[in-house]
Amino acid sequence: MTLLFTLALIALLAVASYNRASWNTSVGIAAATLIVGSIAGAFGTFSWLLFLAIVLPLSLTNIRQQYIVAPLFKTFKKITPTMSETEKSAIDAGTTWWEADLFCGNPDWKKLHQYPKPRLSLEEQAFLDGPVETVCAMLDDWKATHELTDLPPEVWQYLKDNKFFAMIIKKQYGGLEFSAYAQSCVLQKLTSKSTLLSSIVGVPNSLGPGELLQHYGTKEQKDHYLPRLAKGDEIPCFALTSPEAGSDASSIPDFGIVCKGEWEGKETLGISLTWNKRYITLAPVATVLGLAFKLRDPEGLLGDKEELGITCALIPTSTPGVKIGRRHFPLNVPFQNGPTQGNNVFVPLDFIIGGPKMAGQGWRMLVECLSVGRAITLPSNSTGGIKTLALASGAYSRIRRQFRLPIGQMEGIEEALAKLAGYAYSSDAAVCMSTGAVDLGEKPSVISAILKYHLTEQMRNSTIHAMDIHGGKGICLGPNNYLGRGYQGAPIAITVEGANILTRNMIIYGQGAIRCHPFVLAELNATTMTDKQAALESFDKSLMGHIGFTISNLVRTKWLALTGARFTKVPFNDETAVFYRNAARYSASLALMSDICMAVFGGSLKRKERISARLGDLLSYLYLVSATLKRYDDEGRQKEDLPFVQWSCQEHLYLCQRALADLINNMPSAVLRGALKVMLFPFGRPVRKPTDTLEHKLAHMLQVPNASRDRLANFIYVKDEPLNLIGKQEQTLKDILAVEPLFDKVCRAKGEKLPFMQLDKVAQMGLEAGILTEVEAEKLAAVEEKRLAVINVDDFDPKDLLAGNAARAVSSEATTA
């Protein structure tokens, strides 16, 4: 009887903990069970004494705080690493959204699907169908990248005239005031034509003067600069990165000294600025320079504080002493990017963005704006690139033949195509969901880091897969190569806006653990409170909640592992149910492992970058799965799209599982490793990678026109016009599929399998033998020229490959001769 009641008590408390019951509810359940057990003779005096010895100290606030919490608080303050002001600003910046649900171990799938699907306004759709299509048709990307190393003047002017640089600027200042989702769609389409084009358009609409002015600028600054930026009269850049401070941007050595100087013939209170910046996009052509520097006030002209901190100012590049014009050459993607310097450049104090009152607030301004901009520009450019690669590789694989069959029917090619299709679907889902969050008013700092890292990595991997598929077609640069520049430039997106190694190892979980955990931030804040009693009470409340949270996740994790999450509620009982269940299971595992790692490593967790990276991977892959499931539902749960969903969910859940296993294997104690394996994987690892059969389906879907393929390629420039290689190839695919029955008809009549080449001769053969009509023969022959255009590569006269001074020297010699 005692055993049965004890087991019943444990089971009831486990259920209460699983459902996150309060302390008082759990105590009430335990007391009620003890009373019933006592009546039945199962429990006696010892049981009650044990119960009271546990419950009373924890329930009586004064006793708990004085004898339990206070010593723990003292220890906690000793082992907790101090945070700098810049770290605090980064932590405080932005908001938490769906990632917080995933981090807490109990995602509410109904809540996920209630977030509205982003939609374009009529004005935004018209911009995509009009000016965006027009500028894509105007640009010869080979000429721009190989000959001009810049956009042609007429393209620059068109971008200015049609306010491409003003998508984020409000209408009251003459801007377009587009949604984040619309900005993403525009950048995706531009990327599908030219990474040079999308890079130049993306930067002014991301972190830069326009964004900073709208949020923090004075009325005078807004009224002066924003209309000029909207019309393209000003070209902005923002200079943050220094040779000595790249990823550690808070350590910039550039400085400004508050002093008096002469401005426009009058003595003015201002700043003497000295800086040396590099990697600054648009700096060589900028007319207005946003500058981040450390401001000092040694003479106390602004107050009694000498070191004011990072400050942002806006400086016309015509100001005496401002040096711009020289260019970097980032991997043959020649967007305008270069260094800028200045030495003792004097500007008025009013040049500070937001005016003198914002002196020292620059880092907060930057990280708050970065949480939005980083969720849009690079993820959108990467997504547009991935979708274009998937579309182009599918078409090429169906057109190009080896061994008398399309190369897309070879299993090795199928494997690469499937990855392209899966990445295209999941990256589009993630950027759509995240820009939707921005449009809801969120500033998703953690999500933006997830997108920046994982979508740029998926883009890099997709580029490699596409190059493998295209072979020689991909490696020979020329006017007919649509892969080469993207392949060369892939590391650029990996490097900028926070290098990917830094983003994965430090930022995603470093910010996520503190921002998304329901109790950690409150515990950390308690250590900085000056009122000791208030600090103790705050820590006490957070600690008790944290303990209950950990116990709940322990119970949830064990139950979900034992049952395979089969009893977890899911919003849809169809083929996607297993993905919701496994995501819920690994969400609970993430919450538990996060607390375990905090307990095991303490303050040193900050330096355990590989541990942090794996925890961040868990959160990231769960977010990508969530976005995939939401996209499928938002688009009406189209059954024909299910293979994309299955591949993306299986792939990312498998990677999530692997990250969890690697995390366990790197725990410092063998006993802990063994216990965690039994707890988290009692029956082995349940998730398997996508099967060959599934990948065969995806590869086939990329190679023939269909509704799913069209949805995968939304917001990609596919117009069939002379300067659009992707559009021309798409039309060639349709034409080849249309004449294949005619080719097969000739083969059957001849009784042999002819090679799918020299189709003009096959057409003549069929016409002469009476197999084809004249119209059919003309159709078959007409496709041959298009087919050859797809598979052929460029070649050059050697002198045409010479650049710069060498080319001019050859031209001069030829003229002399």
Secondary structure, DSSP 8 states (H G I E B T S, - for coil): -HHHHHHHHHHHHHHHHHTT--HHHHHHHHHHHHHHHHHTTS--HHHHHHHHHHHHHHHSHHHIIIIIIHHHHHHHHHHS----HHHHHHHHSSB--HHHHHHTT---HHHHHHS------HHHHHHIIIIIHHHHHH--HHIIIIIISS--HHHHHHHHHTTGGGSSS-GGGT-----HHHHHHHHHHHHHH-HHHHHHHHTTTSSSHHHHHHHH--HHHHHHHHHHHHHTSS-EEEE--BTTBSS-GGG---EEEEEEEEETTEEEEEEEEEEEEEEEETGGG-SEEEEEEEEE-TT-SSSS-SEEEEEEEEEETTSTT-B-------TT---SEEEEEEEEEEEEGGGBTT-GGGTT-HHHHHHHHHHHHTTTHHHHHHHHHHHHHHHHHHHHHHH-EETTEEGGGSHHHHHHHHHHHHHHHHHHHHHHHHHHHHHTT--BHHHHHHHHHHHHHHHHHHHHHHHHHHTHHHHS-STT-SSHHHHHHHHHHHHSSS-HHHIIIIIHHHHHHHHHSTTHHHHHHHTT-S-HHHHHHHHHHHHHHHHHHHHHHHHHHHHHHHHTTTTS--S--STTHHHHHHHHHHHHHHHHHHHHHHHHHGGGGGG-HHHHHHHHHHHHHHHHHHHHHHHHHHTT--GGGHHHHHHHHHHHHHHHHHHHHHHHHT-S-HHHHHHHHHHH-TT--------HHHHHHHHHHHHS--HHHHHHTTT------TT-HHHHHHHHHHHHHHHHHHHHHHHHHHTS---S--HHHHHHHHHHTTSS-HHHHHHHHHHHHHHHHHH------GGGG--HHHHHHHHHHHHH-
